Amino acid sequence: MRVAVTGTPGTGKTTASEHVETDLDVIHLNEVIEREGFTQGVDDERDSTIADLDAIERWLDGRDDVLVESHLAHHVPADRVIVLRCHPETIEQRLQARDESTESARENAESEALDVILTEAVDAHGADSVYEIETTDRSPDAVADEIQAVIAGDREPSAGTVSYVEYL
């Protein structure tokens, strides 16, 4: 089984994935992109690397029984897609604490409020394969427990259950 853990930067994907107890191999996709050079240049406006999704998909081919973690994980084939959600104000705070620019933090917060990653995940995988997990006030262990429940099949798909429209 291939499980994708995705979400807006700052939702807690990497931290929660490190707390998951599973037999699946955990792949931190951003590290793979950097290590393998799976890029197509730089987005000068955002000062960020553009990932080569075709190269990533080829690299993942044949790798089953994995949990793929990244804000891009919903772009790869997966049996279950877990979208971590976090209140936009908290995302702004977390990203600014990581020395992201105010503009970048704000853009990511607005993206979260507009359900951008959730929408992309549902469009790519269907609502029956997407699970939302609210992370704002939860510990990494609590979020990891929810991820484990999805992996075990003990949780129903839940796309569309989290809303931050009031942020806008």
Chimera marker file (.cmm) of the C-alpha trace (Angstrom):
<marker_set name="trace">
<marker id="1" x="0.000" y="0.000" z="0.000" r="1" g="1" b="0" radius="0.5"/>
<marker id="2" x="1.172" y="3.512" z="-0.739" r="1" g="1" b="0" radius="0.5"/>
<marker id="3" x="0.053" y="6.268" z="1.621" r="1" g="1" b="0" radius="0.5"/>
<marker id="4" x="0.644" y="9.960" z="0.948" r="1" g="1" b="0" radius="0.5"/>
<marker id="5" x="0.810" y="12.445" z="3.824" r="1" g="1" b="0" radius="0.5"/>
<marker id="6" x="0.437" y="15.925" z="2.416" r="1" g="1" b="0" radius="0.5"/>
<marker id="7" x="-0.640" y="19.390" z="3.440" r="1" g="1" b="0" radius="0.5"/>
<marker id="8" x="0.315" y="23.021" z="3.325" r="1" g="1" b="0" radius="0.5"/>
<marker id="9" x="3.811" y="23.783" z="4.655" r="1" g="1" b="0" radius="0.5"/>
<marker id="10" x="3.586" y="24.186" z="8.425" r="1" g="1" b="0" radius="0.5"/>
<marker id="11" x="0.815" y="21.648" z="9.057" r="1" g="1" b="0" radius="0.5"/>
<marker id="12" x="3.155" y="19.167" z="10.767" r="1" g="1" b="0" radius="0.5"/>
<marker id="13" x="3.709" y="16.519" z="8.072" r="1" g="1" b="0" radius="0.5"/>
<marker id="14" x="7.365" y="15.789" z="8.730" r="1" g="1" b="0" radius="0.5"/>
<marker id="15" x="7.067" y="15.814" z="12.515" r="1" g="1" b="0" radius="0.5"/>
<marker id="16" x="3.945" y="13.628" z="12.598" r="1" g="1" b="0" radius="0.5"/>
<marker id="17" x="5.400" y="11.193" z="10.049" r="1" g="1" b="0" radius="0.5"/>
<marker id="18" x="8.441" y="10.724" z="12.271" r="1" g="1" b="0" radius="0.5"/>
<marker id="19" x="6.099" y="9.647" z="15.093" r="1" g="1" b="0" radius="0.5"/>
<marker id="20" x="4.109" y="7.115" z="13.044" r="1" g="1" b="0" radius="0.5"/>
<marker id="21" x="4.612" y="3.508" z="14.081" r="1" g="1" b="0" radius="0.5"/>
<marker id="22" x="4.246" y="1.510" z="10.868" r="1" g="1" b="0" radius="0.5"/>
<marker id="23" x="5.833" y="-1.203" z="8.801" r="1" g="1" b="0" radius="0.5"/>
<marker id="24" x="5.674" y="1.133" z="5.805" r="1" g="1" b="0" radius="0.5"/>
<marker id="25" x="8.937" y="2.736" z="4.742" r="1" g="1" b="0" radius="0.5"/>
<marker id="26" x="8.686" y="6.483" z="5.367" r="1" g="1" b="0" radius="0.5"/>
<marker id="27" x="9.936" y="8.585" z="2.454" r="1" g="1" b="0" radius="0.5"/>
<marker id="28" x="10.484" y="12.301" z="3.038" r="1" g="1" b="0" radius="0.5"/>
<marker id="29" x="9.941" y="13.353" z="-0.554" r="1" g="1" b="0" radius="0.5"/>
<marker id="30" x="11.529" y="16.798" z="-0.227" r="1" g="1" b="0" radius="0.5"/>
<marker id="31" x="14.782" y="15.121" z="0.826" r="1" g="1" b="0" radius="0.5"/>
<marker id="32" x="14.589" y="12.785" z="-2.192" r="1" g="1" b="0" radius="0.5"/>
<marker id="33" x="13.982" y="15.715" z="-4.544" r="1" g="1" b="0" radius="0.5"/>
<marker id="34" x="17.031" y="17.509" z="-3.201" r="1" g="1" b="0" radius="0.5"/>
<marker id="35" x="19.292" y="14.444" z="-3.031" r="1" g="1" b="0" radius="0.5"/>
<marker id="36" x="18.356" y="13.099" z="-6.489" r="1" g="1" b="0" radius="0.5"/>
<marker id="37" x="18.154" y="16.519" z="-8.170" r="1" g="1" b="0" radius="0.5"/>
<marker id="38" x="14.533" y="16.042" z="-9.271" r="1" g="1" b="0" radius="0.5"/>
<marker id="39" x="14.055" y="19.689" z="-10.180" r="1" g="1" b="0" radius="0.5"/>
<marker id="40" x="13.070" y="21.704" z="-13.217" r="1" g="1" b="0" radius="0.5"/>
<marker id="41" x="14.487" y="25.049" z="-12.201" r="1" g="1" b="0" radius="0.5"/>
<marker id="42" x="13.492" y="27.771" z="-9.786" r="1" g="1" b="0" radius="0.5"/>
<marker id="43" x="10.334" y="29.817" z="-9.429" r="1" g="1" b="0" radius="0.5"/>
<marker id="44" x="11.970" y="33.239" z="-9.094" r="1" g="1" b="0" radius="0.5"/>
<marker id="45" x="8.782" y="34.888" z="-7.874" r="1" g="1" b="0" radius="0.5"/>
<marker id="46" x="8.527" y="32.484" z="-4.923" r="1" g="1" b="0" radius="0.5"/>
<marker id="47" x="12.248" y="31.745" z="-4.626" r="1" g="1" b="0" radius="0.5"/>
<marker id="48" x="11.480" y="28.026" z="-4.579" r="1" g="1" b="0" radius="0.5"/>
<marker id="49" x="12.558" y="24.959" z="-6.503" r="1" g="1" b="0" radius="0.5"/>
<marker id="50" x="10.192" y="23.475" z="-9.079" r="1" g="1" b="0" radius="0.5"/>
<marker id="51" x="9.944" y="19.714" z="-8.602" r="1" g="1" b="0" radius="0.5"/>
<marker id="52" x="10.102" y="17.322" z="-11.554" r="1" g="1" b="0" radius="0.5"/>
<marker id="53" x="6.987" y="15.269" z="-10.780" r="1" g="1" b="0" radius="0.5"/>
<marker id="54" x="7.616" y="12.845" z="-13.664" r="1" g="1" b="0" radius="0.5"/>
<marker id="55" x="11.092" y="12.029" z="-12.339" r="1" g="1" b="0" radius="0.5"/>
<marker id="56" x="9.659" y="11.569" z="-8.843" r="1" g="1" b="0" radius="0.5"/>
<marker id="57" x="6.994" y="9.199" z="-10.139" r="1" g="1" b="0" radius="0.5"/>
<marker id="58" x="9.605" y="7.151" z="-12.027" r="1" g="1" b="0" radius="0.5"/>
<marker id="59" x="11.767" y="6.994" z="-8.890" r="1" g="1" b="0" radius="0.5"/>
<marker id="60" x="8.773" y="5.773" z="-6.845" r="1" g="1" b="0" radius="0.5"/>
<marker id="61" x="7.783" y="3.161" z="-9.445" r="1" g="1" b="0" radius="0.5"/>
<marker id="62" x="7.971" y="-0.272" z="-7.838" r="1" g="1" b="0" radius="0.5"/>
<marker id="63" x="8.228" y="1.170" z="-4.339" r="1" g="1" b="0" radius="0.5"/>
<marker id="64" x="5.183" y="-0.115" z="-2.538" r="1" g="1" b="0" radius="0.5"/>
<marker id="65" x="4.480" y="-0.318" z="1.179" r="1" g="1" b="0" radius="0.5"/>
<marker id="66" x="5.613" y="3.261" z="1.646" r="1" g="1" b="0" radius="0.5"/>
<marker id="67" x="4.389" y="6.381" z="3.371" r="1" g="1" b="0" radius="0.5"/>
<marker id="68" x="5.364" y="9.379" z="1.235" r="1" g="1" b="0" radius="0.5"/>
<marker id="69" x="5.479" y="12.678" z="3.129" r="1" g="1" b="0" radius="0.5"/>
<marker id="70" x="5.624" y="16.113" z="1.485" r="1" g="1" b="0" radius="0.5"/>
<marker id="71" x="3.488" y="19.062" z="0.485" r="1" g="1" b="0" radius="0.5"/>
<marker id="72" x="3.761" y="17.435" z="-2.973" r="1" g="1" b="0" radius="0.5"/>
<marker id="73" x="2.856" y="13.869" z="-1.916" r="1" g="1" b="0" radius="0.5"/>
<marker id="74" x="-0.691" y="14.138" z="-3.273" r="1" g="1" b="0" radius="0.5"/>
<marker id="75" x="0.816" y="14.456" z="-6.774" r="1" g="1" b="0" radius="0.5"/>
<marker id="76" x="2.117" y="10.869" z="-6.747" r="1" g="1" b="0" radius="0.5"/>
<marker id="77" x="0.071" y="7.683" z="-7.114" r="1" g="1" b="0" radius="0.5"/>
<marker id="78" x="-1.257" y="6.585" z="-3.712" r="1" g="1" b="0" radius="0.5"/>
<marker id="79" x="-3.926" y="4.307" z="-2.290" r="1" g="1" b="0" radius="0.5"/>
<marker id="80" x="-4.745" y="6.692" z="0.554" r="1" g="1" b="0" radius="0.5"/>
<marker id="81" x="-4.034" y="10.404" z="0.805" r="1" g="1" b="0" radius="0.5"/>
<marker id="82" x="-3.909" y="12.045" z="4.210" r="1" g="1" b="0" radius="0.5"/>
<marker id="83" x="-4.196" y="15.828" z="4.146" r="1" g="1" b="0" radius="0.5"/>
<marker id="84" x="-2.980" y="17.460" z="7.339" r="1" g="1" b="0" radius="0.5"/>
<marker id="85" x="-4.844" y="20.693" z="8.077" r="1" g="1" b="0" radius="0.5"/>
<marker id="86" x="-3.904" y="23.542" z="10.388" r="1" g="1" b="0" radius="0.5"/>
<marker id="87" x="-5.430" y="26.923" z="11.125" r="1" g="1" b="0" radius="0.5"/>
<marker id="88" x="-3.930" y="29.535" z="8.767" r="1" g="1" b="0" radius="0.5"/>
<marker id="89" x="-2.854" y="31.841" z="11.616" r="1" g="1" b="0" radius="0.5"/>
<marker id="90" x="-0.884" y="28.974" z="13.151" r="1" g="1" b="0" radius="0.5"/>
<marker id="91" x="0.689" y="28.209" z="9.766" r="1" g="1" b="0" radius="0.5"/>
<marker id="92" x="1.804" y="31.840" z="9.481" r="1" g="1" b="0" radius="0.5"/>
<marker id="93" x="3.356" y="31.704" z="12.961" r="1" g="1" b="0" radius="0.5"/>
<marker id="94" x="5.113" y="28.400" z="12.328" r="1" g="1" b="0" radius="0.5"/>
<marker id="95" x="6.529" y="29.457" z="8.956" r="1" g="1" b="0" radius="0.5"/>
<marker id="96" x="7.735" y="32.827" z="10.249" r="1" g="1" b="0" radius="0.5"/>
<marker id="97" x="9.444" y="30.988" z="13.123" r="1" g="1" b="0" radius="0.5"/>
<marker id="98" x="11.290" y="29.020" z="10.400" r="1" g="1" b="0" radius="0.5"/>
<marker id="99" x="12.452" y="32.326" z="8.900" r="1" g="1" b="0" radius="0.5"/>
<marker id="100" x="10.069" y="32.167" z="5.922" r="1" g="1" b="0" radius="0.5"/>
<marker id="101" x="9.252" y="35.581" z="4.560" r="1" g="1" b="0" radius="0.5"/>
<marker id="102" x="6.055" y="37.271" z="5.692" r="1" g="1" b="0" radius="0.5"/>
<marker id="103" x="4.834" y="37.089" z="2.093" r="1" g="1" b="0" radius="0.5"/>
<marker id="104" x="5.496" y="33.337" z="1.827" r="1" g="1" b="0" radius="0.5"/>
<marker id="105" x="3.877" y="32.647" z="5.198" r="1" g="1" b="0" radius="0.5"/>
<marker id="106" x="0.818" y="34.669" z="4.199" r="1" g="1" b="0" radius="0.5"/>
<marker id="107" x="0.556" y="32.929" z="0.811" r="1" g="1" b="0" radius="0.5"/>
<marker id="108" x="0.666" y="29.509" z="2.472" r="1" g="1" b="0" radius="0.5"/>
<marker id="109" x="-1.917" y="30.559" z="5.069" r="1" g="1" b="0" radius="0.5"/>
<marker id="110" x="-4.273" y="31.756" z="2.341" r="1" g="1" b="0" radius="0.5"/>
<marker id="111" x="-3.680" y="28.539" z="0.422" r="1" g="1" b="0" radius="0.5"/>
<marker id="112" x="-4.711" y="26.575" z="3.511" r="1" g="1" b="0" radius="0.5"/>
<marker id="113" x="-7.848" y="28.681" z="3.980" r="1" g="1" b="0" radius="0.5"/>
<marker id="114" x="-8.779" y="28.089" z="0.332" r="1" g="1" b="0" radius="0.5"/>
<marker id="115" x="-8.328" y="24.289" z="0.625" r="1" g="1" b="0" radius="0.5"/>
<marker id="116" x="-5.814" y="24.258" z="-2.245" r="1" g="1" b="0" radius="0.5"/>
<marker id="117" x="-4.026" y="21.010" z="-1.348" r="1" g="1" b="0" radius="0.5"/>
<marker id="118" x="-7.249" y="19.300" z="-0.281" r="1" g="1" b="0" radius="0.5"/>
<marker id="119" x="-8.861" y="20.205" z="-3.607" r="1" g="1" b="0" radius="0.5"/>
<marker id="120" x="-5.849" y="18.971" z="-5.574" r="1" g="1" b="0" radius="0.5"/>
<marker id="121" x="-5.838" y="15.708" z="-3.582" r="1" g="1" b="0" radius="0.5"/>
<marker id="122" x="-9.545" y="15.081" z="-4.189" r="1" g="1" b="0" radius="0.5"/>
<marker id="123" x="-9.204" y="15.954" z="-7.886" r="1" g="1" b="0" radius="0.5"/>
<marker id="124" x="-6.271" y="13.535" z="-8.289" r="1" g="1" b="0" radius="0.5"/>
<marker id="125" x="-7.412" y="10.651" z="-6.066" r="1" g="1" b="0" radius="0.5"/>
<marker id="126" x="-11.167" y="11.007" z="-5.461" r="1" g="1" b="0" radius="0.5"/>
<marker id="127" x="-12.940" y="11.858" z="-2.213" r="1" g="1" b="0" radius="0.5"/>
<marker id="128" x="-13.111" y="8.171" z="-1.211" r="1" g="1" b="0" radius="0.5"/>
<marker id="129" x="-9.305" y="8.055" z="-0.875" r="1" g="1" b="0" radius="0.5"/>
<marker id="130" x="-8.751" y="11.334" z="1.007" r="1" g="1" b="0" radius="0.5"/>
<marker id="131" x="-8.585" y="11.737" z="4.781" r="1" g="1" b="0" radius="0.5"/>
<marker id="132" x="-8.322" y="15.098" z="6.539" r="1" g="1" b="0" radius="0.5"/>
<marker id="133" x="-6.639" y="15.396" z="9.922" r="1" g="1" b="0" radius="0.5"/>
<marker id="134" x="-6.854" y="18.644" z="11.894" r="1" g="1" b="0" radius="0.5"/>
<marker id="135" x="-3.472" y="19.317" z="13.535" r="1" g="1" b="0" radius="0.5"/>
<marker id="136" x="-3.732" y="22.840" z="14.969" r="1" g="1" b="0" radius="0.5"/>
<marker id="137" x="-3.898" y="22.031" z="18.679" r="1" g="1" b="0" radius="0.5"/>
<marker id="138" x="-2.762" y="18.402" z="18.578" r="1" g="1" b="0" radius="0.5"/>
<marker id="139" x="0.502" y="16.792" z="19.555" r="1" g="1" b="0" radius="0.5"/>
<marker id="140" x="2.620" y="15.003" z="16.940" r="1" g="1" b="0" radius="0.5"/>
<marker id="141" x="1.797" y="11.699" z="18.675" r="1" g="1" b="0" radius="0.5"/>
<marker id="142" x="-1.955" y="12.358" z="18.451" r="1" g="1" b="0" radius="0.5"/>
<marker id="143" x="-1.637" y="13.196" z="14.748" r="1" g="1" b="0" radius="0.5"/>
<marker id="144" x="0.517" y="10.092" z="14.230" r="1" g="1" b="0" radius="0.5"/>
<marker id="145" x="-2.201" y="7.994" z="15.883" r="1" g="1" b="0" radius="0.5"/>
<marker id="146" x="-4.719" y="9.335" z="13.359" r="1" g="1" b="0" radius="0.5"/>
<marker id="147" x="-2.340" y="8.564" z="10.485" r="1" g="1" b="0" radius="0.5"/>
<marker id="148" x="-1.906" y="5.039" z="11.854" r="1" g="1" b="0" radius="0.5"/>
<marker id="149" x="-5.710" y="4.635" z="11.968" r="1" g="1" b="0" radius="0.5"/>
<marker id="150" x="-5.919" y="5.571" z="8.284" r="1" g="1" b="0" radius="0.5"/>
<marker id="151" x="-3.153" y="3.102" z="7.399" r="1" g="1" b="0" radius="0.5"/>
<marker id="152" x="-4.926" y="0.350" z="9.368" r="1" g="1" b="0" radius="0.5"/>
<marker id="153" x="-8.248" y="1.078" z="7.661" r="1" g="1" b="0" radius="0.5"/>
<marker id="154" x="-9.852" y="2.086" z="10.951" r="1" g="1" b="0" radius="0.5"/>
<marker id="155" x="-10.869" y="5.550" z="9.775" r="1" g="1" b="0" radius="0.5"/>
<marker id="156" x="-13.348" y="6.589" z="7.090" r="1" g="1" b="0" radius="0.5"/>
<marker id="157" x="-12.420" y="9.035" z="4.308" r="1" g="1" b="0" radius="0.5"/>
<marker id="158" x="-13.178" y="12.580" z="5.412" r="1" g="1" b="0" radius="0.5"/>
<marker id="159" x="-12.500" y="15.085" z="2.617" r="1" g="1" b="0" radius="0.5"/>
<marker id="160" x="-14.262" y="18.382" z="3.258" r="1" g="1" b="0" radius="0.5"/>
<marker id="161" x="-14.598" y="18.173" z="7.028" r="1" g="1" b="0" radius="0.5"/>
<marker id="162" x="-12.216" y="21.020" z="7.921" r="1" g="1" b="0" radius="0.5"/>
<marker id="163" x="-12.900" y="24.666" z="7.046" r="1" g="1" b="0" radius="0.5"/>
<marker id="164" x="-10.968" y="27.864" z="7.652" r="1" g="1" b="0" radius="0.5"/>
<marker id="165" x="-13.110" y="30.135" z="5.497" r="1" g="1" b="0" radius="0.5"/>
<marker id="166" x="-13.431" y="32.600" z="8.399" r="1" g="1" b="0" radius="0.5"/>
<marker id="167" x="-9.721" y="33.385" z="7.965" r="1" g="1" b="0" radius="0.5"/>
<marker id="168" x="-10.401" y="34.993" z="4.604" r="1" g="1" b="0" radius="0.5"/>
<link id1="1" id2="2" r="1" g="1" b="0" radius="0.2"/>
<link id1="2" id2="3" r="1" g="1" b="0" radius="0.2"/>
<link id1="3" id2="4" r="1" g="1" b="0" radius="0.2"/>
<link id1="4" id2="5" r="1" g="1" b="0" radius="0.2"/>
<link id1="5" id2="6" r="1" g="1" b="0" radius="0.2"/>
<link id1="6" id2="7" r="1" g="1" b="0" radius="0.2"/>
<link id1="7" id2="8" r="1" g="1" b="0" radius="0.2"/>
<link id1="8" id2="9" r="1" g="1" b="0" radius="0.2"/>
<link id1="9" id2="10" r="1" g="1" b="0" radius="0.2"/>
<link id1="10" id2="11" r="1" g="1" b="0" radius="0.2"/>
<link id1="11" id2="12" r="1" g="1" b="0" radius="0.2"/>
<link id1="12" id2="13" r="1" g="1" b="0" radius="0.2"/>
<link id1="13" id2="14" r="1" g="1" b="0" radius="0.2"/>
<link id1="14" id2="15" r="1" g="1" b="0" radius="0.2"/>
<link id1="15" id2="16" r="1" g="1" b="0" radius="0.2"/>
<link id1="16" id2="17" r="1" g="1" b="0" radius="0.2"/>
<link id1="17" id2="18" r="1" g="1" b="0" radius="0.2"/>
<link id1="18" id2="19" r="1" g="1" b="0" radius="0.2"/>
<link id1="19" id2="20" r="1" g="1" b="0" radius="0.2"/>
<link id1="20" id2="21" r="1" g="1" b="0" radius="0.2"/>
<link id1="21" id2="22" r="1" g="1" b="0" radius="0.2"/>
<link id1="22" id2="23" r="1" g="1" b="0" radius="0.2"/>
<link id1="23" id2="24" r="1" g="1" b="0" radius="0.2"/>
<link id1="24" id2="25" r="1" g="1" b="0" radius="0.2"/>
<link id1="25" id2="26" r="1" g="1" b="0" radius="0.2"/>
<link id1="26" id2="27" r="1" g="1" b="0" radius="0.2"/>
<link id1="27" id2="28" r="1" g="1" b="0" radius="0.2"/>
<link id1="28" id2="29" r="1" g="1" b="0" radius="0.2"/>
<link id1="29" id2="30" r="1" g="1" b="0" radius="0.2"/>
<link id1="30" id2="31" r="1" g="1" b="0" radius="0.2"/>
<link id1="31" id2="32" r="1" g="1" b="0" radius="0.2"/>
<link id1="32" id2="33" r="1" g="1" b="0" radius="0.2"/>
<link id1="33" id2="34" r="1" g="1" b="0" radius="0.2"/>
<link id1="34" id2="35" r="1" g="1" b="0" radius="0.2"/>
<link id1="35" id2="36" r="1" g="1" b="0" radius="0.2"/>
<link id1="36" id2="37" r="1" g="1" b="0" radius="0.2"/>
<link id1="37" id2="38" r="1" g="1" b="0" radius="0.2"/>
<link id1="38" id2="39" r="1" g="1" b="0" radius="0.2"/>
<link id1="39" id2="40" r="1" g="1" b="0" radius="0.2"/>
<link id1="40" id2="41" r="1" g="1" b="0" radius="0.2"/>
<link id1="41" id2="42" r="1" g="1" b="0" radius="0.2"/>
<link id1="42" id2="43" r="1" g="1" b="0" radius="0.2"/>
<link id1="43" id2="44" r="1" g="1" b="0" radius="0.2"/>
<link id1="44" id2="45" r="1" g="1" b="0" radius="0.2"/>
<link id1="45" id2="46" r="1" g="1" b="0" radius="0.2"/>
<link id1="46" id2="47" r="1" g="1" b="0" radius="0.2"/>
<link id1="47" id2="48" r="1" g="1" b="0" radius="0.2"/>
<link id1="48" id2="49" r="1" g="1" b="0" radius="0.2"/>
<link id1="49" id2="50" r="1" g="1" b="0" radius="0.2"/>
<link id1="50" id2="51" r="1" g="1" b="0" radius="0.2"/>
<link id1="51" id2="52" r="1" g="1" b="0" radius="0.2"/>
<link id1="52" id2="53" r="1" g="1" b="0" radius="0.2"/>
<link id1="53" id2="54" r="1" g="1" b="0" radius="0.2"/>
<link id1="54" id2="55" r="1" g="1" b="0" radius="0.2"/>
<link id1="55" id2="56" r="1" g="1" b="0" radius="0.2"/>
<link id1="56" id2="57" r="1" g="1" b="0" radius="0.2"/>
<link id1="57" id2="58" r="1" g="1" b="0" radius="0.2"/>
<link id1="58" id2="59" r="1" g="1" b="0" radius="0.2"/>
<link id1="59" id2="60" r="1" g="1" b="0" radius="0.2"/>
<link id1="60" id2="61" r="1" g="1" b="0" radius="0.2"/>
<link id1="61" id2="62" r="1" g="1" b="0" radius="0.2"/>
<link id1="62" id2="63" r="1" g="1" b="0" radius="0.2"/>
<link id1="63" id2="64" r="1" g="1" b="0" radius="0.2"/>
<link id1="64" id2="65" r="1" g="1" b="0" radius="0.2"/>
<link id1="65" id2="66" r="1" g="1" b="0" radius="0.2"/>
<link id1="66" id2="67" r="1" g="1" b="0" radius="0.2"/>
<link id1="67" id2="68" r="1" g="1" b="0" radius="0.2"/>
<link id1="68" id2="69" r="1" g="1" b="0" radius="0.2"/>
<link id1="69" id2="70" r="1" g="1" b="0" radius="0.2"/>
<link id1="70" id2="71" r="1" g="1" b="0" radius="0.2"/>
<link id1="71" id2="72" r="1" g="1" b="0" radius="0.2"/>
<link id1="72" id2="73" r="1" g="1" b="0" radius="0.2"/>
<link id1="73" id2="74" r="1" g="1" b="0" radius="0.2"/>
<link id1="74" id2="75" r="1" g="1" b="0" radius="0.2"/>
<link id1="75" id2="76" r="1" g="1" b="0" radius="0.2"/>
<link id1="76" id2="77" r="1" g="1" b="0" radius="0.2"/>
<link id1="77" id2="78" r="1" g="1" b="0" radius="0.2"/>
<link id1="78" id2="79" r="1" g="1" b="0" radius="0.2"/>
<link id1="79" id2="80" r="1" g="1" b="0" radius="0.2"/>
<link id1="80" id2="81" r="1" g="1" b="0" radius="0.2"/>
<link id1="81" id2="82" r="1" g="1" b="0" radius="0.2"/>
<link id1="82" id2="83" r="1" g="1" b="0" radius="0.2"/>
<link id1="83" id2="84" r="1" g="1" b="0" radius="0.2"/>
<link id1="84" id2="85" r="1" g="1" b="0" radius="0.2"/>
<link id1="85" id2="86" r="1" g="1" b="0" radius="0.2"/>
<link id1="86" id2="87" r="1" g="1" b="0" radius="0.2"/>
<link id1="87" id2="88" r="1" g="1" b="0" radius="0.2"/>
<link id1="88" id2="89" r="1" g="1" b="0" radius="0.2"/>
<link id1="89" id2="90" r="1" g="1" b="0" radius="0.2"/>
<link id1="90" id2="91" r="1" g="1" b="0" radius="0.2"/>
<link id1="91" id2="92" r="1" g="1" b="0" radius="0.2"/>
<link id1="92" id2="93" r="1" g="1" b="0" radius="0.2"/>
<link id1="93" id2="94" r="1" g="1" b="0" radius="0.2"/>
<link id1="94" id2="95" r="1" g="1" b="0" radius="0.2"/>
<link id1="95" id2="96" r="1" g="1" b="0" radius="0.2"/>
<link id1="96" id2="97" r="1" g="1" b="0" radius="0.2"/>
<link id1="97" id2="98" r="1" g="1" b="0" radius="0.2"/>
<link id1="98" id2="99" r="1" g="1" b="0" radius="0.2"/>
<link id1="99" id2="100" r="1" g="1" b="0" radius="0.2"/>
<link id1="100" id2="101" r="1" g="1" b="0" radius="0.2"/>
<link id1="101" id2="102" r="1" g="1" b="0" radius="0.2"/>
<link id1="102" id2="103" r="1" g="1" b="0" radius="0.2"/>
<link id1="103" id2="104" r="1" g="1" b="0" radius="0.2"/>
<link id1="104" id2="105" r="1" g="1" b="0" radius="0.2"/>
<link id1="105" id2="106" r="1" g="1" b="0" radius="0.2"/>
<link id1="106" id2="107" r="1" g="1" b="0" radius="0.2"/>
<link id1="107" id2="108" r="1" g="1" b="0" radius="0.2"/>
<link id1="108" id2="109" r="1" g="1" b="0" radius="0.2"/>
<link id1="109" id2="110" r="1" g="1" b="0" radius="0.2"/>
<link id1="110" id2="111" r="1" g="1" b="0" radius="0.2"/>
<link id1="111" id2="112" r="1" g="1" b="0" radius="0.2"/>
<link id1="112" id2="113" r="1" g="1" b="0" radius="0.2"/>
<link id1="113" id2="114" r="1" g="1" b="0" radius="0.2"/>
<link id1="114" id2="115" r="1" g="1" b="0" radius="0.2"/>
<link id1="115" id2="116" r="1" g="1" b="0" radius="0.2"/>
<link id1="116" id2="117" r="1" g="1" b="0" radius="0.2"/>
<link id1="117" id2="118" r="1" g="1" b="0" radius="0.2"/>
<link id1="118" id2="119" r="1" g="1" b="0" radius="0.2"/>
<link id1="119" id2="120" r="1" g="1" b="0" radius="0.2"/>
<link id1="120" id2="121" r="1" g="1" b="0" radius="0.2"/>
<link id1="121" id2="122" r="1" g="1" b="0" radius="0.2"/>
<link id1="122" id2="123" r="1" g="1" b="0" radius="0.2"/>
<link id1="123" id2="124" r="1" g="1" b="0" radius="0.2"/>
<link id1="124" id2="125" r="1" g="1" b="0" radius="0.2"/>
<link id1="125" id2="126" r="1" g="1" b="0" radius="0.2"/>
<link id1="126" id2="127" r="1" g="1" b="0" radius="0.2"/>
<link id1="127" id2="128" r="1" g="1" b="0" radius="0.2"/>
<link id1="128" id2="129" r="1" g="1" b="0" radius="0.2"/>
<link id1="129" id2="130" r="1" g="1" b="0" radius="0.2"/>
<link id1="130" id2="131" r="1" g="1" b="0" radius="0.2"/>
<link id1="131" id2="132" r="1" g="1" b="0" radius="0.2"/>
<link id1="132" id2="133" r="1" g="1" b="0" radius="0.2"/>
<link id1="133" id2="134" r="1" g="1" b="0" radius="0.2"/>
<link id1="134" id2="135" r="1" g="1" b="0" radius="0.2"/>
<link id1="135" id2="136" r="1" g="1" b="0" radius="0.2"/>
<link id1="136" id2="137" r="1" g="1" b="0" radius="0.2"/>
<link id1="137" id2="138" r="1" g="1" b="0" radius="0.2"/>
<link id1="138" id2="139" r="1" g="1" b="0" radius="0.2"/>
<link id1="139" id2="140" r="1" g="1" b="0" radius="0.2"/>
<link id1="140" id2="141" r="1" g="1" b="0" radius="0.2"/>
<link id1="141" id2="142" r="1" g="1" b="0" radius="0.2"/>
<link id1="142" id2="143" r="1" g="1" b="0" radius="0.2"/>
<link id1="143" id2="144" r="1" g="1" b="0" radius="0.2"/>
<link id1="144" id2="145" r="1" g="1" b="0" radius="0.2"/>
<link id1="145" id2="146" r="1" g="1" b="0" radius="0.2"/>
<link id1="146" id2="147" r="1" g="1" b="0" radius="0.2"/>
<link id1="147" id2="148" r="1" g="1" b="0" radius="0.2"/>
<link id1="148" id2="149" r="1" g="1" b="0" radius="0.2"/>
<link id1="149" id2="150" r="1" g="1" b="0" radius="0.2"/>
<link id1="150" id2="151" r="1" g="1" b="0" radius="0.2"/>
<link id1="151" id2="152" r="1" g="1" b="0" radius="0.2"/>
<link id1="152" id2="153" r="1" g="1" b="0" radius="0.2"/>
<link id1="153" id2="154" r="1" g="1" b="0" radius="0.2"/>
<link id1="154" id2="155" r="1" g="1" b="0" radius="0.2"/>
<link id1="155" id2="156" r="1" g="1" b="0" radius="0.2"/>
<link id1="156" id2="157" r="1" g="1" b="0" radius="0.2"/>
<link id1="157" id2="158" r="1" g="1" b="0" radius="0.2"/>
<link id1="158" id2="159" r="1" g="1" b="0" radius="0.2"/>
<link id1="159" id2="160" r="1" g="1" b="0" radius="0.2"/>
<link id1="160" id2="161" r="1" g="1" b="0" radius="0.2"/>
<link id1="161" id2="162" r="1" g="1" b="0" radius="0.2"/>
<link id1="162" id2="163" r="1" g="1" b="0" radius="0.2"/>
<link id1="163" id2="164" r="1" g="1" b="0" radius="0.2"/>
<link id1="164" id2="165" r="1" g="1" b="0" radius="0.2"/>
<link id1="165" id2="166" r="1" g="1" b="0" radius="0.2"/>
<link id1="166" id2="167" r="1" g="1" b="0" radius="0.2"/>
<link id1="167" id2="168" r="1" g="1" b="0" radius="0.2"/>
</marker_set>
